[in-house]
């Protein structure tokens, strides 16, 4: 077939492509032949509404969700679009690096214009993409214990030991997610606590943190610690309570009461004074005695 006849044939095939046209809003469009295609086949792809210049067409698996990681970029086809914005591009259907669903992705080198169309494709022998877990953390356990010691026995300012266990179920590391802590009576935990840095939690890793939380002077009752960890995924929030029982105060009061009661007879005897008996003095007999 001579050159002019080949060009006419290519134009005829391009006219037989599935209708595409310029989408609403002037976005670039791309059309591929109808039916199922196979790896290694060369097809004509229609372009419409594109800026003049170079375009790149590549076959992608996984619906191109991860961009170039899913596309056969090394076997991409390059072509030129004239000022009319319309072109017919012969494309070699290369095998994508990952399994279908497959698409044909066309874009400019700078990515300012792009279009994707579904591609029914056979002959793909590529691994499926494992589902990914979005980056984030899960709360395994949180527990708080009063570590105030003798100071807490008498209701003095003390300390709660908060133990937080976090797990990273994702495929990506989580580095220094902000930790926010407040402490106070139940339902009123408004006092901000200086929270430590959580550091790096590797993918699949479980880490435990021991966070000291200072508390103020407290009578009998409970304290609550509210926490929030801001992660790339859904934030982790928790509330943990710990009871403070300053039993030293009633014990001290009881001891003082007992000591006071024991001291009363001694004080009474001291107030009555000593009994004096005079030697050598006889008492006259009573009348009638």
URZI-V643050 format. One record per residue. N is the residue number from 1. PHI is phi in whole degrees, -180 to 180 (none if undefined). Layout:
BEGIN
n->N phi->PHI
n->N phi->PHI
END
This chain:
BEGIN
n->1 phi->none
n->2 phi->-73
n->3 phi->-57
n->4 phi->-60
n->5 phi->-65
n->6 phi->-64
n->7 phi->-65
n->8 phi->-64
n->9 phi->-65
n->10 phi->-63
n->11 phi->-67
n->12 phi->-67
n->13 phi->-66
n->14 phi->-62
n->15 phi->-69
n->16 phi->-86
n->17 phi->-66
n->18 phi->-56
n->19 phi->-62
n->20 phi->-127
n->21 phi->77
n->22 phi->-81
n->23 phi->-64
n->24 phi->-59
n->25 phi->87
n->26 phi->76
n->27 phi->-73
n->28 phi->-67
n->29 phi->-123
n->30 phi->-143
n->31 phi->-129
n->32 phi->-126
n->33 phi->-60
n->34 phi->-71
n->35 phi->95
n->36 phi->-89
n->37 phi->-106
n->38 phi->-127
n->39 phi->-62
n->40 phi->96
n->41 phi->-80
n->42 phi->-105
n->43 phi->-129
n->44 phi->-101
n->45 phi->-111
n->46 phi->-94
n->47 phi->-118
n->48 phi->-149
n->49 phi->82
n->50 phi->-98
n->51 phi->-70
n->52 phi->-64
n->53 phi->137
n->54 phi->-82
n->55 phi->-130
n->56 phi->-129
n->57 phi->-115
n->58 phi->-144
n->59 phi->-88
n->60 phi->-131
n->61 phi->-97
n->62 phi->54
n->63 phi->56
n->64 phi->58
n->65 phi->-66
n->66 phi->-103
n->67 phi->72
n->68 phi->-62
n->69 phi->-64
n->70 phi->-101
n->71 phi->-113
n->72 phi->-84
n->73 phi->-65
n->74 phi->-65
n->75 phi->-109
n->76 phi->-68
n->77 phi->-104
n->78 phi->-113
n->79 phi->-154
n->80 phi->-114
n->81 phi->-109
n->82 phi->-75
n->83 phi->-59
n->84 phi->-67
n->85 phi->83
n->86 phi->-118
n->87 phi->-158
n->88 phi->-118
n->89 phi->-118
n->90 phi->-71
n->91 phi->-123
n->92 phi->-85
n->93 phi->-76
n->94 phi->-88
n->95 phi->-77
n->96 phi->-73
n->97 phi->-74
n->98 phi->-133
n->99 phi->-68
n->100 phi->-69
n->101 phi->-71
n->102 phi->-106
n->103 phi->-141
n->104 phi->-107
n->105 phi->-110
n->106 phi->-119
n->107 phi->-154
n->108 phi->-82
n->109 phi->-57
n->110 phi->-89
n->111 phi->77
n->112 phi->-70
n->113 phi->-133
n->114 phi->-155
n->115 phi->-154
n->116 phi->-133
n->117 phi->-135
n->118 phi->-64
n->119 phi->-135
n->120 phi->-78
n->121 phi->-135
n->122 phi->-116
n->123 phi->85
n->124 phi->-90
n->125 phi->-121
n->126 phi->-140
n->127 phi->-70
n->128 phi->-75
n->129 phi->-83
n->130 phi->-67
n->131 phi->-62
n->132 phi->-101
n->133 phi->-94
n->134 phi->-60
n->135 phi->-60
n->136 phi->172
n->137 phi->-130
n->138 phi->-120
n->139 phi->-88
n->140 phi->-83
n->141 phi->-162
n->142 phi->-142
n->143 phi->-149
n->144 phi->-131
n->145 phi->-133
n->146 phi->-76
n->147 phi->-115
n->148 phi->-71
n->149 phi->70
n->150 phi->-56
n->151 phi->-64
n->152 phi->-68
n->153 phi->-62
n->154 phi->-113
n->155 phi->73
n->156 phi->-80
n->157 phi->-54
n->158 phi->-136
n->159 phi->-150
n->160 phi->-103
n->161 phi->-101
n->162 phi->-101
n->163 phi->-108
n->164 phi->-119
n->165 phi->-114
n->166 phi->-120
n->167 phi->-129
n->168 phi->-105
n->169 phi->-84
n->170 phi->-81
n->171 phi->-96
n->172 phi->-123
n->173 phi->-70
n->174 phi->-115
n->175 phi->-113
n->176 phi->47
n->177 phi->-68
n->178 phi->-62
n->179 phi->-113
n->180 phi->-116
n->181 phi->-132
n->182 phi->-136
n->183 phi->-138
n->184 phi->165
n->185 phi->-61
n->186 phi->-54
n->187 phi->79
n->188 phi->-134
n->189 phi->-80
n->190 phi->-117
n->191 phi->-80
n->192 phi->-74
n->193 phi->-111
n->194 phi->-69
n->195 phi->-92
n->196 phi->-79
n->197 phi->-76
n->198 phi->-86
n->199 phi->71
n->200 phi->-97
n->201 phi->-112
n->202 phi->-68
n->203 phi->-58
n->204 phi->80
n->205 phi->-90
n->206 phi->-117
n->207 phi->-127
n->208 phi->-117
n->209 phi->-124
n->210 phi->-114
n->211 phi->-113
n->212 phi->-78
n->213 phi->-124
n->214 phi->-74
n->215 phi->-123
n->216 phi->-88
n->217 phi->-64
n->218 phi->-139
n->219 phi->-81
n->220 phi->-60
n->221 phi->149
n->222 phi->-118
n->223 phi->-122
n->224 phi->-121
n->225 phi->-116
n->226 phi->-106
n->227 phi->-131
n->228 phi->-147
n->229 phi->-113
n->230 phi->-89
n->231 phi->-116
n->232 phi->-59
n->233 phi->-89
n->234 phi->-79
n->235 phi->-60
n->236 phi->-102
n->237 phi->-125
n->238 phi->-152
n->239 phi->-136
n->240 phi->-134
n->241 phi->-118
n->242 phi->-144
n->243 phi->-89
n->244 phi->-109
n->245 phi->-126
n->246 phi->-73
n->247 phi->-70
n->248 phi->-64
n->249 phi->-66
n->250 phi->-67
n->251 phi->-64
n->252 phi->-63
n->253 phi->-65
n->254 phi->-66
n->255 phi->-63
n->256 phi->-63
n->257 phi->-64
n->258 phi->-62
n->259 phi->-61
n->260 phi->-67
n->261 phi->-66
n->262 phi->-68
n->263 phi->-79
n->264 phi->-65
n->265 phi->-59
n->266 phi->-63
n->267 phi->-68
n->268 phi->-65
n->269 phi->-64
n->270 phi->-65
n->271 phi->-72
n->272 phi->-68
n->273 phi->84
n->274 phi->-82
n->275 phi->-93
n->276 phi->-109
n->277 phi->-113
n->278 phi->-84
n->279 phi->-82
n->280 phi->78
n->281 phi->-110
n->282 phi->-98
n->283 phi->-100
n->284 phi->-62
n->285 phi->-69
n->286 phi->-75
n->287 phi->-59
n->288 phi->82
n->289 phi->-86
END
